[in-house]
Amino acid sequence: MKILPNIILNFHAIKDPKWFENMLKTIQRLYSPVSYGDLESYYLNKKEIKHACHITFDDGHVSFYDVVFPLLKRYNIPASIFVSPKVITERINFWFQEIDDYDFEILNKLVNERFRFVNNENSPVKAKLKSLQINEIWEIIHAYQAQTNTPPKSCVNMDIQQIKEIHQSGLVHIGAHTMTHPILENENDDSVKYEIGNSISELSELLDKPIYSFAYPNGKPGFDFGEREMNILQKNNIKLAFTTEERTLRLNDNLLSIPRSGFEGGSIPYVYLKLFLGSNWERLKTLLNKKDESSYRIKSV
């Protein structure tokens, strides 16, 4: 029986195809899957949807093409994906993909040698990196590569032809996700205008269509982005922009700050618990003293 409130789910790279197929079956059991177009109708035209679920992906990892896309076609479930045109055309990785298998002790030492974190020296190295500007993150990565004789990785993301194929399928909506995946709040005005504006214009050119949707990197409202970013999106004709705020949908949501609930894995009982708790998920984490990443991320000085 479908009784749960409307929700948007967010995924990234899929490591276990069977797990994701079970997720799709769970979604079909609990919700009515809807398309990006249905979301636009809901928010812009106030068209009612009930027990609806829209599936989204960020980044454009090749597992979307290899694993997710065939399953979406098999179960006839629409989805959205938010990508960087720079990553697609230049065949490069985002910074967090580049450091995926690095020695974090060495990486942490390099970060601490270059930046000082107030009362936060023992926080996770990824949290420290997310406190930096994107050029500073890549300075650390290049220093690590030089020190450890580590070459740049081969690209783990989809290529131009794969992106065009999923676009032409009509089943997958494609939106922008910046150029290099910075924490926008950390960047200066010129950088933010480039990251947002160029990602929209270059993706539009790549797909030969207007781009009206966007997903914020990391995506926590008031922490990873704010009014400046929303104003720039508005000037770039973005209709809907998506966050990582963990809650269900409301008709009066800010169109440039729409919530999504993230899943990176977990057992089916865990999935059911998180879905049934909906907007109360973050409250449960607080009660269990689960630290949010924002408690670690303090700007370096």
Salt bridges, closest charged atoms under 4 A:
GLU21 OE2 - ARG74 NH1 3.13
ASP58 OD2 - HIS12 NE2 3.95
ASP58 OD2 - ARG260 NH2 2.92
ASP59 OD1 - HIS177 NE2 3.09
ASP59 OD1 - HIS181 NE2 3.43
GLU90 OE2 - LYS86 NZ 3.17
ASP101 OD1 - LYS153 NZ 2.75
GLU113 OE1 - ARG114 NH1 3.73
ASP189 OD1 - ARG228 NH1 2.93
ASP224 OD1 - ARG297 NH2 2.70
GLU229 OE2 - ARG228 NH2 2.81
GLU245 OE2 - ARG247 NE 3.10
GLU246 OE2 - LYS274 NZ 3.23
ASP253 OD1 - ARG247 NH2 2.75
GLU264 OE2 - HIS12 ND1 2.65
GLU282 OE2 - LYS285 NZ 3.56
ASP292 OD2 - LYS220 NZ 3.02
GLU293 OE2 - LYS130 NZ 3.05
GLU293 OE1 - ARG297 NH1 3.14
